[in-house]
Amino acid sequence: MLKLSRVLPLTSTSRHRLLEALSPRKVEVGDCLRDRPEFTSSSAGISTAANSYAAKGYTSDRVFAPYTVYKGKAAFSLSPCLPTFTKLESGSVVVDRRGTMMMNFMHSIGERKYDWEKRQRFALSATEVGSLITMGPQDSCEFFHDPSMLSSNAGQVRKSLSIKPNSNGYFVSLTVVNNLLNTKDQFSVPITAAEFAVMKTACSFALPHIMGWDQITKQQSRGTAGLQPKSGSQVLDLEWEK
């Protein structure tokens, strides 16, 4: 598709029509991976996004590859948010904001459609990831967060995430109580043992990365290049924004 647009003397209008005709779907990268979670087939979504991404000539350093579990009443996605770093006057580079494993929960609003705009976030710390990884078949765990703990609104928003076993796997549940808005949001997603095994394996792989330890092994070969700066775009992906 890119080769055609380079060789043929197309106007902007004709190029747009050609790309529209050749593309199987009009789906933006953001649509497929962030704003359009109703696409339940991850392989199809990634393929479509790649085609649209290359055809429109976009360039970005960010890669979205969440593991998403879709069920009848709700869905959730799991993806790593890398730490950010800052450079001291001494020249040392230290972690400014620790990374997390971010979970996004969405209610179902129709067949194969989920309400991404009203999603709720829960950011698992490294220690909480450790608790999840070490869970056995009959174990359960529960985490409590106060996103406004260090502000004047402390205690006004409470989040609790629980993972409990059932006969076929586990229930992953999130409850968000917001006294400021007088709302209570609840999600419950049943997952199979296989889906939970994927979560545990993915978390085990991502754990050194969200701690920033992978940068220690790379610093001799590349210095501080490639470190996520303090002003990086992942700072926007914070649990307390929702």
C-alpha positions in Angstrom: 0.0 0.0 0.0 2.8 2.4 0.8 4.6 1.5 -2.4 1.6 2.3 -4.5 1.2 5.7 -2.9 4.9 6.5 -3.6 4.8 5.4 -7.3 1.4 6.6 -8.5 0.9 10.4 -8.8 -2.1 10.4 -6.5 -3.8 13.5 -5.1 -4.6 13.5 -1.4 -8.3 12.7 -2.2 -7.6 9.8 -4.5 -4.9 8.4 -2.1 -7.5 8.5 0.7 -10.1 6.7 -1.5 -7.5 4.1 -2.6 -6.5 3.3 1.0 -10.1 3.1 2.0 -10.9 0.7 -0.7 -7.9 -1.6 0.0 -8.2 -1.6 3.7 -10.6 -4.3 5.1 -11.7 -2.0 8.0 -11.4 1.7 8.8 -9.9 1.3 12.3 -7.3 3.5 13.8 -4.5 2.1 16.1 -6.1 3.9 19.0 -9.5 2.7 18.0 -8.5 -1.0 18.0 -6.4 -1.1 21.1 -7.7 1.7 23.3 -11.0 3.3 22.2 -12.6 0.3 20.5 -12.4 -2.7 22.9 -15.5 -4.3 21.3 -13.2 -6.0 18.8 -12.8 -9.3 20.7 -10.4 -11.1 18.4 -6.9 -9.9 19.5 -5.2 -11.3 16.4 -7.7 -9.6 14.0 -7.4 -6.4 16.0 -3.6 -6.3 15.8 -3.6 -7.2 12.1 -6.0 -4.5 11.2 -4.2 -1.9 13.3 -0.9 -2.7 11.7 -2.4 -2.2 8.2 -3.9 1.1 9.1 -0.8 2.2 11.0 1.5 1.5 8.1 -0.8 2.9 5.4 -1.3 6.2 7.1 2.5 6.6 7.8 2.2 7.1 11.6 5.2 6.8 13.7 5.2 6.1 17.5 7.4 4.6 20.1 4.4 3.3 22.1 3.2 -0.2 21.7 -0.1 -1.4 23.0 -0.3 -5.2 23.6 -2.8 -5.8 26.5 -4.0 -9.2 27.5 -7.7 -8.9 27.5 -10.4 -11.3 28.8 -13.9 -10.7 27.5 -16.9 -12.3 29.2 -20.6 -11.7 29.0 -21.1 -9.0 31.6 -17.7 -7.4 31.8 -14.1 -7.6 30.6 -10.7 -6.6 31.8 -7.3 -6.0 30.3 -3.8 -6.4 31.8 -0.8 -4.5 30.6 2.5 -3.2 32.0 3.2 0.4 32.7 6.9 1.0 32.7 8.6 3.2 35.4 9.8 6.7 34.6 13.3 7.9 35.4 15.0 11.1 36.3 18.6 12.1 36.2 20.3 13.6 39.2 22.9 16.4 39.2 25.5 13.7 40.0 24.6 12.0 36.8 22.9 9.0 38.3 19.6 7.9 36.9 16.9 6.9 39.5 13.3 5.7 39.3 11.0 8.7 39.6 7.7 6.7 39.4 7.5 3.0 39.8 5.9 0.9 37.2 2.7 -1.1 37.6 0.7 -3.8 36.0 -2.4 -1.9 35.0 -5.8 -3.5 34.9 -8.7 -1.8 33.1 -12.2 -3.1 33.8 -15.2 -2.4 31.4 -18.9 -3.2 31.6 -20.6 -4.9 28.7 -23.0 -2.6 26.8 -24.1 -5.1 24.1 -23.0 -8.1 22.2 -19.2 -7.9 21.9 -19.3 -4.3 23.0 -17.8 -2.8 26.2 -17.9 0.6 27.7 -14.3 1.8 27.5 -15.2 5.4 28.3 -16.4 4.4 31.8 -13.6 1.9 32.5 -12.1 1.7 36.0 -8.4 1.2 36.6 -6.5 -0.7 39.2 -2.7 -0.6 39.3 -0.9 -3.6 40.8 2.4 -2.8 42.5 5.4 -5.1 42.3 4.5 -6.6 45.7 0.9 -7.2 44.6 2.1 -8.8 41.4 4.1 -11.1 43.6 1.0 -12.1 45.5 -0.8 -12.9 42.3 2.1 -14.9 40.9 2.4 -17.1 44.0 -1.3 -17.9 44.2 -2.2 -21.6 44.2 -5.3 -23.3 42.7 -7.3 -22.8 45.9 -5.7 -19.5 47.1 -7.4 -16.1 47.0 -6.1 -12.5 47.4 -7.6 -9.1 47.9 -6.1 -5.6 47.5 -7.3 -2.3 48.7 -6.4 1.1 47.2 -7.1 4.7 48.2 -6.2 6.6 45.0 -6.4 10.0 46.9 -4.5 8.8 50.0 -2.0 11.7 50.0 -4.6 14.4 49.2 -7.4 16.2 51.0 -9.8 13.7 49.5 -8.3 10.7 51.3 -10.9 8.0 52.0 -13.4 9.4 49.5 -12.6 6.9 46.8 -11.9 3.3 47.7 -11.0 0.5 45.4 -10.9 -3.2 46.2 -9.7 -6.0 43.8 -10.2 -9.6 44.7 -9.2 -12.9 43.0 -11.1 -15.9 44.3 -11.2 -19.5 43.1 -14.3 -21.2 41.8 -15.1 -24.6 40.3 -13.9 -23.7 36.8 -11.1 -21.2 37.6 -11.3 -17.8 39.3 -13.5 -14.7 39.8 -11.6 -11.4 39.2 -13.7 -8.7 40.9 -13.3 -5.0 41.3 -15.4 -2.6 43.4 -15.0 1.1 43.3 -16.8 3.3 45.8 -16.7 7.0 45.1 -18.2 9.1 47.9 -17.5 12.3 46.0 -19.8 11.2 43.1 -22.0 9.0 45.3 -21.4 6.0 43.0 -20.5 2.4 43.5 -19.1 0.5 40.5 -18.7 -3.3 40.5 -17.2 -5.7 38.0 -16.9 -9.5 38.1 -15.2 -11.4 35.4 -14.9 -15.2 35.6 -11.7 -16.6 34.1 -10.5 -20.1 33.4 -7.4 -21.7 34.8 -5.7 -21.3 31.5 -6.5 -17.5 31.4 -5.2 -17.1 34.9 -2.0 -19.0 33.9 -1.5 -16.5 31.1 -1.9 -13.7 33.6 0.7 -15.2 36.0 3.2 -15.9 33.3 2.8 -12.4 31.8 3.2 -10.8 35.3 6.3 -12.9 36.0 7.9 -11.7 32.7 6.9 -8.1 33.3 7.9 -7.8 36.9 11.6 -6.9 36.4 10.6 -4.4 33.8 8.1 -2.5 35.9 10.7 -2.4 38.7 13.2 -0.9 36.2 15.7 -3.7 36.8 15.9 -4.5 33.1 17.6 -1.1 32.7 20.4 -2.1 35.1 21.5 -4.9 32.8 21.4 -2.6 29.7 23.0 0.6 31.1 26.5 -0.4 30.2 25.7 -0.9 26.5 23.5 2.1 26.0 24.0 4.5 28.9 20.8 6.3 29.8 19.4 6.4 26.3 16.0 4.8 25.9 14.9 5.3 29.5 11.4 6.5 29.9 11.8 10.2 31.0 9.8 11.7 33.8 7.6 13.6 31.3 6.9 10.3 29.3 3.4 9.7 28.0 2.9 6.7 30.3 2.6 9.1 33.2 -0.9 9.7 31.9 -1.9 6.1 32.5 -2.5 6.5 36.2 -5.0 4.6 38.4 -6.0 7.8 40.3 -7.2 9.5 37.1 -10.3 7.3 37.1 
